[in-house]
Amino acid sequence: MLTLLLTSAYAPFTVAFAVMIGVGLIELLGFGIDHPETDIETDTGGSTLLGWLGLGVEIPLLVWLIALLACFSLTGVALQQIVTAVAGAPLSGVVAGAIAFPLAAVLNAAVSRGLVRILPGYESTVISADELLMRRGTVLEGVARRGHPARARVVDRHNQAHYVMVEPHEDAEFIEQGETALLVRKQGTTFFGLRDADAALRSI
């Protein structure tokens, strides 16, 4: 069986399995990796697609990715075994991968929902974007000006990092790289912050 998994027909699924093991070890050992851009509820029009993919449920991105890779590996191997039994030879790796991926995505959506019930601890870490208000964000690159937001890192109450776009609350203000700002309001996907230069804000 091991020799079979190393053939080109099974290569996409073997690689996916190896990546799954690697990501799983990183997550298990906790190498200080945050779950960026995850666990935040969004109001975008893509929420239906995200739900179909299993991303709409309350589960960290790395856990979702591990589950997807596992589903892809298992679906692909099962597909090749069935095709070999019926036709006498497996499909090419590219064709099998193209067929297996959508099947794995559907399967992973169900698996992700099951994981939420099995691992309820993840559920409590899901926050809405509005919950980042009144928290501090650090500008990572560039200078944030009105009409020209900059990327900032915000740590939520679960000590997870999120990356958002930030503009200064006041028209004449600016927030430079490395500076922090108190996020006081949100419009669409952009947050507006008060620069921490004001000593009175540091006590908030």
N, C-alpha and C positions, 0 to 999 in steps of 0.2 A: 504493500500500500504506500509506503514511504517513497519508493521509486516512482510510483505512479504520480504522486503529488508533485514530484520534481520535473515532470514533463511539461512541455509548453502549453498543452491543453488545460492543465490545472494551474499554470503559473500565476494568473491573476488572483486566484483564491488562496494559494500558498503565500503569496506576498501579503495579501490582506490579513491573513492569519498571523504572520510574523509581525506586522505593524500593530495588530491588536495586542499581541503579547507585550510588545515594547511600550505602547501607550498605557496598557494596564499596569505594568510594573512601575512606570513613572507615577501614575495616579496612586497606586498602592503604597509606594514608598514615600510619597509626598515630597517631591523635590522642589517645594516652594513654588509650584506653578499655580497661578491664579486661574479662575475660570472667566476670562475676559469676555465682555459683550454677551453674557449669558445670564439666565435667571432673571431677566427683566421682562415684564409684560409689555407688549407693544400694541399700539392702536393702528398699525399700518394695514394696508389692504392685503398684504401677504400673509396675514395670520391664518387664513384657511390652508394655504400651501404648507406653512410651518406645522400646522396641526396634522396635516396628512403625512408629513415626514416624521412626525413624532417630536418635533422641536417645540411644539406648542405646549407640551406638558412640563411640569416642574422638575426638571432633571438637568444637572450640569452638562455642559457641552462635551467634556471628555468622556463621561459615562455614556452619553448618547452615541459618541463616535465609536467607542469600544463595542457597544451593542450592534451598531450598523456593520462594522467590520466582521463581527462574528456571524451575523445574519447573511452577509454577502458570501463569506467563506463556506458556510454550511449549505446555502442555497446553490452556490456554484458547483460544489462537489456532488450534491444530490442530483443536480441537473445533468452533469456529465455522466454519472452512473446510470441514470435512466436512459439517456440517449445511447450510451454504449450498449446497454442491454437490448434496446429496440433496434438500433441501426448497425450495431457491431463495431462502431468506432465513435469516439467523442467528437464534439464540435471543436473548432479552433478556439483558442483562448479568448480572442477578441470577441467573437460571436457569442460565446458562452457568457462572457462578462457583461456584454450589452443586454443579454436576456436576463441574467441573474440580478443585475443591479436594481431595476424597478421592482422585481419581486422581493428583493431584500429590503428595499425601502418601505414597502407595505408591511412586511413582516416586522420590521424594526419599529414601526409606529405602534403596533400592538405590544411589542416587547417593552418599549419605553413606558407605556401606560401601566404595564404590569410592574415594572421596576419602581414606579412611584408608590404603588400600594405595598410592595415588599420592603422598600427602603424609605419609609415616611420621613426619615431625618432630612432628606433632601428637600422635602416640601416646604419646610420652614425657612429655607434660604431664598425662596423666590420673592422678589420684590418688584414693585412697579417703578417706573422711571421717576414718578413724582416723589418717591421715598428718598431720592437722592437730594431733594431740596433741604436746605439748612445744613448741608454737609460741605466740607471743603474739597475743592478740586485743585490739583497742581497742574499747571500748564506744562506740557511735555515738549512742545516745539513751536517756534514762531512767537508772534505777539498777538494777543487777542484784542481786537478793536471792534467798535460797533460796525456791524455789517461784514466783519471779517473774523469769524470765530476761529479759535485754535483748539487743538485736541488736548484734553485734560484727563487726568486719572483721578477717580473718586473711589474711596473705600467705603463700603456700606456698613451697616450695623452688624453684619455677619463676617466682617473683615475680608470681604471679597472685593476685588478691584473691578471697576467698570470704566469704560473709556467713552467720553462724551465730548461734544463740541460746546465751547464756552465763549460767550461775549461778555464784555463789561456791562454792568447795569446802567452806568451813567454814560451819556454820549461822549463826553470829553475824556473819559478814563481809558486806560489800557492795562493789560495784564501781561507781563513779560514771561519768557520761558523760565521755569523754576519757581515762579511766584505762586502763591495760593490765593484762592478767592472763595468766599462764602456764597454758595449757590442759593439765590433768593427767589428766582422765578424761572419758569420754563415756557417756551413758545415753540410748539412743534417738537422737533428733536434737539433744539438748541437751548442751552441753559444760560442764564445771565447771572453774573456773580459780582460781589463787592470785594475789591482787592483788600487783602489783609494788611495793607499799609496803615489802615485806621486801627489804632491800638484798642479802641472800644470794641471792635469786632472780635478781637482775639479771645475775649471772655465768653463768647457765644458758642 
